[in-house]
Amino acid sequence: MKVQGPPGAKQIEVIRPSPRSRAADRTSATAPGAAQVRVSDEARQLADVRAPETPDAARIERLRSEIAKGTFTVDADKVARAMIDEERG
């Protein structure tokens, strides 16, 4: 199976194990016939860039409080700009 990415991106090939090797995977990660996955340097870099940030407990508590009080508002323009920026990459 090929996974399609954005235009111009390198293609990623997913190697699927057979049902027999899946059963072997459940018993041992190093079992003969276990699936092999190759991750490119580009994929590792992308995973690092897209890794979630550490949650800011103070911000989360402030947002919970605002929502509970009914004072939380959404800046629709800011959300729209963030979505557009995300698409542009």
Distance bins in CASP14 RR format, pairs under 12 A and 6 or more apart:
PFRMAT RR
TARGET T0000
AUTHOR 0000-0000-0000
RMODE 2
METHOD distances of the structure
MODEL  1
1 11 0 0 0 0 0 1 0 0 0 0 0
1 12 0 0 0 0 1 0 0 0 0 0 0
1 13 1 0 0 1 0 0 0 0 0 0 0
1 14 1 0 1 0 0 0 0 0 0 0 0
1 15 0 0 0 0 1 0 0 0 0 0 0
1 16 1 0 0 1 0 0 0 0 0 0 0
2 9 0 0 0 0 0 1 0 0 0 0 0
2 10 0 0 0 0 0 1 0 0 0 0 0
2 11 1 0 1 0 0 0 0 0 0 0 0
2 12 1 0 0 1 0 0 0 0 0 0 0
2 13 1 0 0 1 0 0 0 0 0 0 0
2 14 1 0 0 1 0 0 0 0 0 0 0
2 15 0 0 0 0 0 1 0 0 0 0 0
2 16 0 0 0 0 0 1 0 0 0 0 0
3 9 0 0 0 0 1 0 0 0 0 0 0
3 10 0 0 0 0 0 1 0 0 0 0 0
3 11 1 0 0 1 0 0 0 0 0 0 0
3 12 1 0 1 0 0 0 0 0 0 0 0
3 13 1 0 0 1 0 0 0 0 0 0 0
3 14 1 0 0 1 0 0 0 0 0 0 0
3 15 0 0 0 0 0 1 0 0 0 0 0
3 16 0 0 0 0 0 1 0 0 0 0 0
3 43 0 0 0 0 0 1 0 0 0 0 0
4 10 0 0 0 0 0 1 0 0 0 0 0
4 11 1 0 0 1 0 0 0 0 0 0 0
4 12 0 0 0 0 1 0 0 0 0 0 0
4 13 0 0 0 0 0 1 0 0 0 0 0
4 14 0 0 0 0 0 1 0 0 0 0 0
5 11 1 0 0 1 0 0 0 0 0 0 0
5 12 1 0 0 1 0 0 0 0 0 0 0
5 42 0 0 0 0 0 1 0 0 0 0 0
5 43 0 0 0 0 0 1 0 0 0 0 0
5 46 0 0 0 0 0 1 0 0 0 0 0
6 12 0 0 0 0 0 1 0 0 0 0 0
6 46 0 0 0 0 0 1 0 0 0 0 0
6 87 0 0 0 0 0 1 0 0 0 0 0
6 88 0 0 0 0 0 1 0 0 0 0 0
6 89 0 0 0 0 1 0 0 0 0 0 0
8 42 0 0 0 0 0 1 0 0 0 0 0
9 40 0 0 0 0 0 1 0 0 0 0 0
9 42 0 0 0 0 1 0 0 0 0 0 0
9 43 0 0 0 0 0 1 0 0 0 0 0
9 46 0 0 0 0 1 0 0 0 0 0 0
9 89 0 0 0 0 0 1 0 0 0 0 0
10 40 1 0 0 1 0 0 0 0 0 0 0
10 41 0 0 0 0 0 1 0 0 0 0 0
10 42 1 0 0 1 0 0 0 0 0 0 0
10 43 0 0 0 0 1 0 0 0 0 0 0
10 45 0 0 0 0 0 1 0 0 0 0 0
10 46 0 0 0 0 0 1 0 0 0 0 0
11 40 0 0 0 0 0 1 0 0 0 0 0
11 42 0 0 0 0 0 1 0 0 0 0 0
11 43 0 0 0 0 0 1 0 0 0 0 0
12 37 0 0 0 0 0 1 0 0 0 0 0
12 38 0 0 0 0 1 0 0 0 0 0 0
12 39 0 0 0 0 1 0 0 0 0 0 0
12 40 1 0 0 1 0 0 0 0 0 0 0
12 42 0 0 0 0 1 0 0 0 0 0 0
12 43 1 0 0 1 0 0 0 0 0 0 0
12 46 0 0 0 0 0 1 0 0 0 0 0
13 36 0 0 0 0 0 1 0 0 0 0 0
13 37 0 0 0 0 1 0 0 0 0 0 0
13 38 0 0 0 0 1 0 0 0 0 0 0
13 39 0 0 0 0 0 1 0 0 0 0 0
13 40 0 0 0 0 0 1 0 0 0 0 0
13 43 0 0 0 0 0 1 0 0 0 0 0
14 35 0 0 0 0 1 0 0 0 0 0 0
14 36 0 0 0 0 0 1 0 0 0 0 0
14 37 0 0 0 0 1 0 0 0 0 0 0
14 38 0 0 0 0 0 1 0 0 0 0 0
14 39 0 0 0 0 0 1 0 0 0 0 0
14 43 0 0 0 0 0 1 0 0 0 0 0
15 21 0 0 0 0 0 1 0 0 0 0 0
15 33 0 0 0 0 0 1 0 0 0 0 0
15 34 0 0 0 0 0 1 0 0 0 0 0
15 35 1 0 0 1 0 0 0 0 0 0 0
15 36 1 0 0 1 0 0 0 0 0 0 0
15 37 1 0 0 1 0 0 0 0 0 0 0
15 38 1 0 0 1 0 0 0 0 0 0 0
15 39 0 0 0 0 0 1 0 0 0 0 0
16 22 0 0 0 0 1 0 0 0 0 0 0
16 25 0 0 0 0 0 1 0 0 0 0 0
16 35 1 0 0 1 0 0 0 0 0 0 0
16 36 0 0 0 0 0 1 0 0 0 0 0
16 37 0 0 0 0 0 1 0 0 0 0 0
17 23 0 0 0 0 1 0 0 0 0 0 0
17 24 0 0 0 0 1 0 0 0 0 0 0
17 25 1 0 0 1 0 0 0 0 0 0 0
17 26 0 0 0 0 0 1 0 0 0 0 0
17 31 0 0 0 0 0 1 0 0 0 0 0
17 32 0 0 0 0 0 1 0 0 0 0 0
17 33 1 0 0 1 0 0 0 0 0 0 0
17 34 1 0 0 1 0 0 0 0 0 0 0
17 35 1 1 0 0 0 0 0 0 0 0 0
17 36 0 0 0 0 1 0 0 0 0 0 0
17 37 0 0 0 0 1 0 0 0 0 0 0
18 24 0 0 0 0 1 0 0 0 0 0 0
18 25 0 0 0 0 0 1 0 0 0 0 0
18 33 0 0 0 0 1 0 0 0 0 0 0
18 34 0 0 0 0 0 1 0 0 0 0 0
18 35 0 0 0 0 1 0 0 0 0 0 0
19 25 0 0 0 0 0 1 0 0 0 0 0
19 26 0 0 0 0 0 1 0 0 0 0 0
19 33 0 0 0 0 0 1 0 0 0 0 0
19 35 0 0 0 0 0 1 0 0 0 0 0
20 26 0 0 0 0 0 1 0 0 0 0 0
20 27 0 0 0 0 0 1 0 0 0 0 0
20 31 0 0 0 0 0 1 0 0 0 0 0
20 32 0 0 0 0 0 1 0 0 0 0 0
20 33 1 0 0 1 0 0 0 0 0 0 0
20 34 0 0 0 0 0 1 0 0 0 0 0
20 35 0 0 0 0 0 1 0 0 0 0 0
21 27 0 0 0 0 0 1 0 0 0 0 0
21 28 0 0 0 0 0 1 0 0 0 0 0
21 29 0 0 0 0 0 1 0 0 0 0 0
21 31 1 0 0 1 0 0 0 0 0 0 0
21 32 0 0 0 0 1 0 0 0 0 0 0
21 33 1 0 1 0 0 0 0 0 0 0 0
21 34 1 0 1 0 0 0 0 0 0 0 0
21 35 1 0 0 1 0 0 0 0 0 0 0
21 36 0 0 0 0 1 0 0 0 0 0 0
22 31 0 0 0 0 0 1 0 0 0 0 0
22 33 0 0 0 0 1 0 0 0 0 0 0
22 34 0 0 0 0 1 0 0 0 0 0 0
22 35 1 0 0 1 0 0 0 0 0 0 0
23 31 0 0 0 0 1 0 0 0 0 0 0
23 32 0 0 0 0 0 1 0 0 0 0 0
23 33 0 0 0 0 0 1 0 0 0 0 0
23 34 0 0 0 0 0 1 0 0 0 0 0
23 35 0 0 0 0 0 1 0 0 0 0 0
24 30 0 0 0 0 1 0 0 0 0 0 0
24 31 1 1 0 0 0 0 0 0 0 0 0
24 32 1 0 0 1 0 0 0 0 0 0 0
24 33 1 0 1 0 0 0 0 0 0 0 0
24 34 1 0 0 1 0 0 0 0 0 0 0
24 35 0 0 0 0 1 0 0 0 0 0 0
25 31 1 0 0 1 0 0 0 0 0 0 0
25 32 0 0 0 0 0 1 0 0 0 0 0
25 33 0 0 0 0 1 0 0 0 0 0 0
25 34 1 0 1 0 0 0 0 0 0 0 0
25 35 1 0 0 1 0 0 0 0 0 0 0
25 36 0 0 0 0 0 1 0 0 0 0 0
25 37 0 0 0 0 0 1 0 0 0 0 0
26 34 0 0 0 0 0 1 0 0 0 0 0
26 35 0 0 0 0 0 1 0 0 0 0 0
27 33 0 0 0 0 0 1 0 0 0 0 0
27 34 0 0 0 0 1 0 0 0 0 0 0
28 34 1 0 0 1 0 0 0 0 0 0 0
29 35 0 0 0 0 1 0 0 0 0 0 0
29 36 0 0 0 0 0 1 0 0 0 0 0
29 37 0 0 0 0 0 1 0 0 0 0 0
30 36 0 0 0 0 0 1 0 0 0 0 0
37 43 0 0 0 0 0 1 0 0 0 0 0
38 44 0 0 0 0 0 1 0 0 0 0 0
39 45 0 0 0 0 0 1 0 0 0 0 0
39 46 0 0 0 0 0 1 0 0 0 0 0
39 47 0 0 0 0 1 0 0 0 0 0 0
39 48 0 0 0 0 0 1 0 0 0 0 0
40 46 0 0 0 0 1 0 0 0 0 0 0
40 47 0 0 0 0 0 1 0 0 0 0 0
41 47 0 0 0 0 0 1 0 0 0 0 0
41 48 0 0 0 0 0 1 0 0 0 0 0
42 48 0 0 0 0 0 1 0 0 0 0 0
42 49 0 0 0 0 0 1 0 0 0 0 0
43 49 0 0 0 0 0 1 0 0 0 0 0
43 50 0 0 0 0 0 1 0 0 0 0 0
44 50 0 0 0 0 0 1 0 0 0 0 0
44 51 0 0 0 0 0 1 0 0 0 0 0
45 51 0 0 0 0 0 1 0 0 0 0 0
46 89 0 0 0 0 0 1 0 0 0 0 0
49 89 0 0 0 0 0 1 0 0 0 0 0
50 86 0 0 0 0 0 1 0 0 0 0 0
50 89 0 0 0 0 0 1 0 0 0 0 0
53 59 0 0 0 0 0 1 0 0 0 0 0
53 60 0 0 0 0 0 1 0 0 0 0 0
54 60 0 0 0 0 0 1 0 0 0 0 0
55 61 0 0 0 0 0 1 0 0 0 0 0
55 63 0 0 0 0 0 1 0 0 0 0 0
56 62 0 0 0 0 1 0 0 0 0 0 0
56 63 0 0 0 0 1 0 0 0 0 0 0
57 63 0 0 0 0 0 1 0 0 0 0 0
57 64 0 0 0 0 0 1 0 0 0 0 0
58 64 0 0 0 0 0 1 0 0 0 0 0
58 65 0 0 0 0 0 1 0 0 0 0 0
59 65 0 0 0 0 0 1 0 0 0 0 0
59 66 0 0 0 0 0 1 0 0 0 0 0
60 66 0 0 0 0 0 1 0 0 0 0 0
60 67 0 0 0 0 0 1 0 0 0 0 0
61 67 0 0 0 0 0 1 0 0 0 0 0
61 68 0 0 0 0 0 1 0 0 0 0 0
62 68 0 0 0 0 0 1 0 0 0 0 0
62 69 0 0 0 0 0 1 0 0 0 0 0
62 71 0 0 0 0 0 1 0 0 0 0 0
62 72 0 0 0 0 1 0 0 0 0 0 0
63 69 0 0 0 0 0 1 0 0 0 0 0
63 70 0 0 0 0 0 1 0 0 0 0 0
63 71 0 0 0 0 0 1 0 0 0 0 0
63 72 1 0 0 1 0 0 0 0 0 0 0
63 73 0 0 0 0 0 1 0 0 0 0 0
63 74 0 0 0 0 0 1 0 0 0 0 0
64 70 0 0 0 0 0 1 0 0 0 0 0
64 71 0 0 0 0 0 1 0 0 0 0 0
64 72 0 0 0 0 1 0 0 0 0 0 0
65 71 0 0 0 0 1 0 0 0 0 0 0
65 72 0 0 0 0 1 0 0 0 0 0 0
66 72 1 1 0 0 0 0 0 0 0 0 0
66 73 0 0 0 0 1 0 0 0 0 0 0
66 74 0 0 0 0 0 1 0 0 0 0 0
67 73 0 0 0 0 0 1 0 0 0 0 0
67 74 0 0 0 0 0 1 0 0 0 0 0
73 79 0 0 0 0 0 1 0 0 0 0 0
74 80 0 0 0 0 0 1 0 0 0 0 0
74 82 0 0 0 0 0 1 0 0 0 0 0
75 81 0 0 0 0 1 0 0 0 0 0 0
75 82 0 0 0 0 1 0 0 0 0 0 0
76 82 0 0 0 0 0 1 0 0 0 0 0
76 83 0 0 0 0 0 1 0 0 0 0 0
77 83 0 0 0 0 0 1 0 0 0 0 0
77 84 0 0 0 0 0 1 0 0 0 0 0
78 84 0 0 0 0 0 1 0 0 0 0 0
78 85 0 0 0 0 0 1 0 0 0 0 0
79 85 0 0 0 0 0 1 0 0 0 0 0
79 86 0 0 0 0 0 1 0 0 0 0 0
80 86 0 0 0 0 0 1 0 0 0 0 0
80 87 0 0 0 0 0 1 0 0 0 0 0
81 87 0 0 0 0 0 1 0 0 0 0 0
81 88 0 0 0 0 0 1 0 0 0 0 0
82 88 0 0 0 0 0 1 0 0 0 0 0
82 89 0 0 0 0 0 1 0 0 0 0 0
83 89 0 0 0 0 0 1 0 0 0 0 0
END
